Amino acid sequence: MGPDRPGPTPVRGTIQAAFTAVAVVVALALFVSSCATGGTGARDEGPAHADLAGGSAVSSSRAPMATPSASAAPDPMQAVRLVKADPKVSGQVKRELQPCVSDDYPVDVSYGELTGGPAEDIVVNVLSCGDSVGVASYVYQEQDGEYRNVFQAEEPPVYAEIDHGYLVVTEQVYAKDDALSNPSSENVISYLWKSGRFVREDATRTEYGNLGGGDESAAPDG
């Protein structure tokens, strides 16, 4: 999923370490249990490319953030300002979020309806320069005239998007010796906004080694 990007090149040391040492453990833990209903289908908007509050990928920060101006088209600089001002965003992501060329920041931004708030929610994906691997994903909701972080996933590679009112998060999982261009599997998790937070509704894991036999497995109902 996601926009066409240049072919893979080496990722910065901190992010590459996360691919090989963290992603497999996190993904295996996520898929021990989940539910098997949810939203998939045509995406609402933005390019194609984590359980309840308290999980490693979910945040509901109430720290105020600058209110972005309304725009009919995704605004990369608006997204950069949100992420850099967000106290919930890790220092590593903020350090990595630098222009790739001139003032061209590696972010993908989409607006859409996810939380039922007074304004469209903003989904921000921070990418790596060169290979455009998803480093982190965030959702910002308008609250009392300010945008606040209501979701974050910082276990790369990760990419979030809006799909018919669902937040759909895709994670690529790497075994120890996998090349960046050849992950072992892919996890797709759908979240729905309920009672003021994102709740996991559906999860599917695809093992790339079994694609020849068409083996795509949904996580068992928890």
C-alpha positions as CSV (number, residue, x, y, z in Angstrom):
1,M,0.0,0.0,0.0
2,G,1.0,3.7,-0.2
3,P,2.2,5.9,-2.9
4,D,4.9,4.7,-5.3
5,R,8.2,5.5,-3.8
6,P,11.8,5.1,-4.9
7,G,13.5,1.7,-4.4
8,P,14.8,0.8,-1.0
9,T,18.0,2.3,0.3
10,P,19.7,1.9,3.7
11,V,17.6,3.4,6.5
12,R,19.2,5.4,9.3
13,G,20.7,3.3,12.0
14,T,18.2,3.9,14.7
15,I,15.2,3.0,12.5
16,Q,16.9,0.0,10.9
17,A,17.6,-1.4,14.4
18,A,13.9,-1.0,15.2
19,F,12.9,-3.0,12.1
20,T,15.0,-6.1,13.0
21,A,14.9,-6.1,16.8
22,V,11.4,-4.7,17.7
23,A,8.9,-5.2,15.0
24,V,8.8,-9.0,15.1
25,V,8.2,-9.1,18.9
26,V,5.5,-6.4,18.8
27,A,3.7,-8.0,15.9
28,L,3.6,-11.5,17.5
29,A,2.3,-10.1,20.7
30,L,-0.4,-8.1,18.9
31,F,-1.8,-11.1,17.1
32,V,-2.2,-13.5,20.0
33,S,-5.8,-12.3,20.2
34,S,-8.1,-9.9,18.4
35,C,-11.6,-9.7,17.0
36,A,-12.6,-10.6,13.4
37,T,-15.1,-8.0,12.4
38,G,-14.3,-4.6,10.9
39,G,-13.9,-2.3,8.0
40,T,-12.0,-2.9,4.9
41,G,-12.7,-1.7,1.4
42,A,-12.1,1.4,-0.7
43,R,-10.1,4.1,1.1
44,D,-11.8,7.4,2.0
45,E,-8.9,9.6,1.2
46,G,-5.1,9.9,1.4
47,P,-2.4,7.6,0.1
48,A,-2.5,3.8,0.7
49,H,0.1,2.3,2.7
50,A,-2.2,0.2,16.8
51,D,-6.0,-2.5,21.3
52,L,-7.5,-0.3,23.9
53,A,-5.8,2.7,25.6
54,G,-2.7,1.6,27.4
55,G,-1.3,-0.4,24.5
56,S,2.1,0.6,23.0
57,A,0.4,2.2,20.0
58,V,-2.4,4.2,21.5
59,S,-2.3,7.6,23.1
60,S,-4.9,10.2,24.2
61,S,-2.8,13.2,25.1
62,R,-4.7,16.2,26.4
63,A,-1.7,18.6,25.9
64,P,-2.8,21.6,23.8
65,M,-1.5,22.0,20.3
66,A,-1.5,24.8,17.8
67,T,-4.7,24.8,15.7
68,P,-4.0,24.2,12.1
69,S,-5.8,26.3,9.5
70,A,-8.5,24.6,7.5
71,S,-7.4,23.4,4.1
72,A,-9.1,21.4,1.3
73,A,-5.9,19.6,0.5
74,P,-3.4,17.9,2.8
75,D,-0.8,20.3,4.1
76,P,2.6,18.7,4.9
77,M,3.9,21.7,6.8
78,Q,0.8,21.7,9.0
79,A,1.5,18.0,9.8
80,V,5.2,18.7,10.5
81,R,4.2,21.5,13.0
82,L,1.7,19.2,14.8
83,V,4.3,16.4,15.2
84,K,7.1,18.6,16.3
85,A,4.9,20.4,18.9
86,D,3.4,17.2,20.2
87,P,4.7,16.2,23.6
88,K,3.6,12.6,23.1
89,V,5.9,12.1,20.0
90,S,9.2,10.4,20.8
91,G,12.4,12.4,20.6
92,Q,13.7,10.0,18.1
93,V,10.9,10.6,15.7
94,K,11.3,14.4,16.1
95,R,15.0,14.1,15.4
96,E,14.4,12.0,12.3
97,L,11.8,14.4,11.0
98,Q,14.0,16.6,8.9
99,P,13.7,17.8,5.3
100,C,15.0,15.2,2.7
101,V,15.6,17.9,0.1
102,S,15.2,21.6,0.6
103,D,12.0,22.0,2.5
104,D,10.5,18.7,1.4
105,Y,9.6,16.8,4.6
106,P,9.0,13.0,4.5
107,V,5.4,13.0,5.6
108,D,2.1,11.7,4.2
109,V,-1.0,13.5,5.4
110,S,-4.7,12.8,5.0
111,Y,-7.9,14.4,6.4
112,G,-11.1,12.5,7.1
113,E,-13.9,11.5,9.5
114,L,-12.7,9.1,12.2
115,T,-13.8,10.4,15.6
116,G,-17.0,12.3,15.0
117,G,-15.4,15.6,16.1
118,P,-16.4,19.1,14.9
119,A,-13.7,19.0,12.2
120,E,-12.0,16.4,10.1
121,D,-9.3,14.4,11.8
122,I,-5.7,14.5,10.5
123,V,-3.7,11.3,9.9
124,V,0.0,11.9,9.7
125,N,2.6,9.3,8.6
126,V,6.2,10.1,9.2
127,L,8.5,8.4,6.6
128,S,12.2,7.9,6.2
129,C,14.0,9.7,3.4
130,G,15.1,7.9,0.4
131,D,13.1,4.6,0.8
132,S,10.0,6.2,2.3
133,V,9.6,3.5,5.0
134,G,6.8,4.3,7.6
135,V,8.6,5.4,10.8
136,A,5.5,6.5,12.8
137,S,1.8,7.2,12.5
138,Y,-0.4,9.7,14.3
139,V,-4.1,10.8,14.5
140,Y,-5.0,14.3,15.6
141,Q,-8.5,15.3,16.6
142,E,-9.9,18.8,16.9
143,Q,-10.9,19.6,20.5
144,D,-11.9,23.1,21.7
145,G,-10.2,24.8,18.8
146,E,-6.9,22.8,19.1
147,Y,-5.7,19.6,17.6
148,R,-4.6,16.9,20.0
149,N,-3.0,13.5,19.6
150,V,-5.5,10.6,20.1
151,F,-3.5,7.8,18.5
152,Q,0.1,7.0,17.8
153,A,2.1,4.0,16.5
154,E,5.9,4.3,16.7
155,E,7.0,0.8,15.9
156,P,8.3,0.9,12.3
157,P,7.6,0.0,9.6
158,V,4.0,1.3,10.1
159,Y,1.5,3.2,8.0
160,A,-2.0,4.4,8.9
161,E,-4.9,5.4,6.7
162,I,-8.6,6.2,6.7
163,D,-11.0,3.5,5.4
164,H,-14.7,4.1,5.5
165,G,-14.6,5.6,9.0
166,Y,-12.0,3.0,10.2
167,L,-8.4,3.7,11.1
168,V,-6.4,1.0,9.3
169,V,-2.8,0.4,10.4
170,T,-0.4,-1.7,8.3
171,E,2.7,-3.1,9.9
172,Q,5.4,-5.0,8.0
173,V,7.2,-7.6,10.1
174,Y,10.8,-8.5,9.6
175,A,12.7,-11.6,10.7
176,K,16.3,-11.3,11.8
177,D,17.9,-11.8,8.3
178,D,15.2,-10.1,6.2
179,A,16.2,-7.5,3.7
180,L,14.3,-4.2,4.0
181,S,12.6,-4.9,0.7
182,N,11.5,-8.4,1.7
183,P,9.6,-8.5,5.1
184,S,8.4,-11.9,6.4
185,S,4.8,-10.9,6.9
186,E,2.3,-8.0,7.0
187,N,-0.3,-7.2,9.7
188,V,-3.3,-5.1,8.9
189,I,-5.3,-3.8,12.0
190,S,-8.6,-1.9,11.8
191,Y,-9.6,0.4,14.7
192,L,-13.0,2.1,15.3
193,W,-13.5,5.2,17.5
194,K,-15.7,4.2,20.6
195,S,-16.2,6.0,23.9
196,G,-13.4,8.4,23.3
197,R,-10.7,6.1,22.1
198,F,-9.7,3.8,19.2
199,V,-10.7,0.1,19.8
200,R,-9.3,-2.7,17.7
201,E,-12.0,-4.3,15.6
202,D,-10.2,-6.5,13.1
203,A,-6.8,-7.9,12.4
204,T,-5.3,-9.9,9.5
205,R,-1.8,-11.3,9.1
206,T,-0.4,-12.3,5.7
207,E,2.7,-14.5,5.7
208,Y,4.6,-13.6,2.5
209,G,6.3,-17.0,2.5
210,N,2.9,-18.6,2.0
211,L,1.5,-16.3,-0.7
212,G,1.9,-18.9,-3.4
213,G,-0.7,-21.0,-1.6
214,G,-3.0,-18.0,-1.0
215,D,-2.7,-18.4,2.8
216,E,-4.0,-15.2,4.5
217,S,-5.0,-15.7,8.1
218,A,-7.1,-13.6,10.4
219,A,-6.2,-13.4,14.0
220,P,-8.5,-15.6,16.2
221,D,-11.4,-14.0,17.9
222,G,-10.5,-13.0,21.4
